[in-house]
Amino acid sequence: MTADGAMAVPQIAPGLIWRVVDGNIVIVSPTAGDVHVFSQTGSDIWQLLADRNDVRAIESYLVQKYIVTDEQAHEDVANFIQELRMLGLLQ
């Protein structure tokens, strides 16, 4: 959260090349030489991040689309964002 209580919007790392291929996100990191392909859920989260949605909005989207609990959506989004940061895909 930010100082005013709003949820922060995670930022996609600069220099990545990404496209939607057959409904899934494919990301190339030219500097690291890595290629990542996301599942449908991961692709949805990535697209929402690219559209500058905050974490709370992403969780709400998952609850509606995948009919999961708020707690499950929160856990899934937090874990995915942590993984993206560890891979250097988010700042």
C-alpha positions in Angstrom: 0.0 0.0 0.0 1.0 3.6 -0.5 1.2 6.2 2.2 -2.4 7.3 1.5 -3.7 3.7 1.8 -4.1 3.1 -1.9 -2.9 -0.2 -3.3 0.3 0.2 -5.3 0.3 -0.7 -9.0 3.2 -3.0 -9.7 5.3 -1.8 -12.7 6.4 -4.0 -15.6 10.2 -4.0 -15.9 11.5 -1.9 -18.8 12.9 -3.6 -21.9 10.7 -6.6 -21.9 9.1 -7.7 -25.2 5.7 -9.4 -24.8 2.8 -10.5 -26.9 -0.4 -12.4 -26.7 0.0 -15.7 -28.6 -3.0 -18.1 -28.7 -4.5 -16.4 -25.7 -1.4 -16.7 -23.6 1.2 -14.0 -22.8 4.7 -14.7 -24.1 7.5 -12.5 -22.6 11.0 -12.2 -23.8 13.7 -10.6 -21.7 16.4 -9.6 -24.2 19.0 -8.8 -21.6 18.6 -12.0 -19.7 17.8 -14.1 -22.7 14.8 -15.6 -21.0 11.4 -16.5 -22.5 8.3 -16.9 -20.3 4.9 -18.3 -21.3 2.0 -17.8 -18.9 -1.2 -19.8 -18.3 -4.6 -18.2 -18.9 -4.7 -16.9 -15.4 -1.2 -15.6 -15.4 -1.9 -14.0 -18.8 -5.0 -12.3 -17.4 -3.0 -10.9 -14.4 -0.2 -9.7 -16.7 -2.6 -7.9 -19.0 -4.3 -6.3 -16.0 -0.8 -5.2 -14.7 0.0 -3.8 -18.2 -3.3 -1.8 -18.1 -2.0 -0.3 -14.8 -4.6 -2.0 -12.5 -3.8 -2.1 -8.8 -3.6 -5.4 -6.9 -7.1 -5.0 -5.4 -8.7 -4.6 -8.9 -6.8 -7.7 -10.2 -8.0 -9.8 -7.2 -11.6 -8.6 -7.9 -11.3 -9.6 -11.5 -10.1 -13.1 -10.6 -13.0 -13.6 -8.1 -15.5 -12.7 -10.8 -13.9 -14.6 -13.7 -12.7 -17.8 -12.0 -15.3 -17.9 -9.2 -12.7 -18.1 -6.4 -12.8 -16.7 -2.9 -11.3 -13.3 -2.0 -8.7 -15.1 0.1 -7.7 -17.4 -2.8 -7.5 -14.5 -5.3 -5.4 -12.5 -2.8 -3.0 -15.4 -2.2 -2.7 -16.2 -5.9 -2.0 -12.7 -7.0 0.5 -12.1 -4.2 2.4 -15.3 -5.1 2.4 -14.5 -8.8 3.6 -10.9 -8.3 6.3 -12.2 -6.0 7.4 -14.7 -8.7 7.4 -12.0 -11.3 9.6 -9.8 -9.2 12.0 -12.7 -8.5 12.2 -13.3 -12.3 13.0 -9.6 -12.9 9.7 -9.1 -14.8 8.3 -6.5 -12.4 10.1 -3.6 -10.7 
